[in-house]
Amino acid sequence: MIISFIIIGKNVEGTIDKTLSSIYKLIDAANFDFYEVIYVDSNSQDSTINIVNNYNNVKKFKVWGKPNAAIARNIGANNSKGDILFFIDGDMEIIVDSTLDILKRNQFNDEVYMASDFYDFNYVANQCVSKKLRYNLNKDEYDYQMGGFFIIAKKLWDLNGGMRSCFKRSQDLDFSLRMANMGYYLIKYKNPCIVHHTIDYMDNRRFIKDLLRGNYLFPSLLIKYNLLNKHVRNLLFRQITAIALSIIIILSLLLKSSLILLSYLGILLFKIIIRKELKDYPKYLIIYFLLDLNFVFSTFFYWPVSEYIKNDISN
């Protein structure tokens, strides 16, 4: 049985060495006889490729045009030889001992589908300012949500048709929602197997950058594309303030009264209180309003199409 390590990345010169180094440490610790390492690059403009070239036997692909994580993962999977696909992002680092533990607890077969909790190491100006668990699990559990790290049998990947490339963001959640709808749930281990070197999503600069790139248009796309999925109700609940905004806008137009819009402000303040974010409430009022506005706009007007060109740069 062959295991394919598939790394995706763009401009990850600061972390890709950690990713590759940890993969080879895991390979040595697990004593894998049959494996391959694939790196799919989304047209990096830094020294990422040069760093990858320092490692032997890495099969490399580069994506031009309008690349995204879904396209990159599909390219990696389509060009893999493995029976098991081990997906990891280029800003992630494997915790070898805990990963080795979950590998030993599982017999690789044609229904392997697993991940784990992981640490978010948040950086500002290249300095780590916080470390926290993403899910903070108390026990191993079956779930329908996954992130950039997961291990899956190639048979299941193909059965689900890979990832939908129209999802520039949230493609992993869309994939796992469709898997769950077919009856395959991700087993998520409580012991973290990954360190994710990243920037907090609520960091001001990152939020503005993601907003301008249209990254916040995709939550509504998840619901539209999975409308008949029984798990979509959980996604709808997450967007309760955006749904409230839609209803309030319609009512204000029908009643020809702008005063009703103040009720939305009250709903947002209640959300901020529940989340214990009162200290920075002006910031979060703006953020949540913009997120909700993106959701409402995307629900009615956004149907993306992906275009890309890929070129094999393996050596």
Helices and strands as residue ranges (DSSP letters): E 3-9, H 16-30, E 35-41, H 48-52, E 58-65, H 69-78, E 84-89, E 92-94, H 96-104, E 113-124, E 127-133, E 141-143, E 150-153, H 154-159, H 171-181, E 186-198, H 204-212, G 215-217, H 218-225, H 232-238, H 240-255, H 261-274, G 278-280, H 281-301, E 308-312
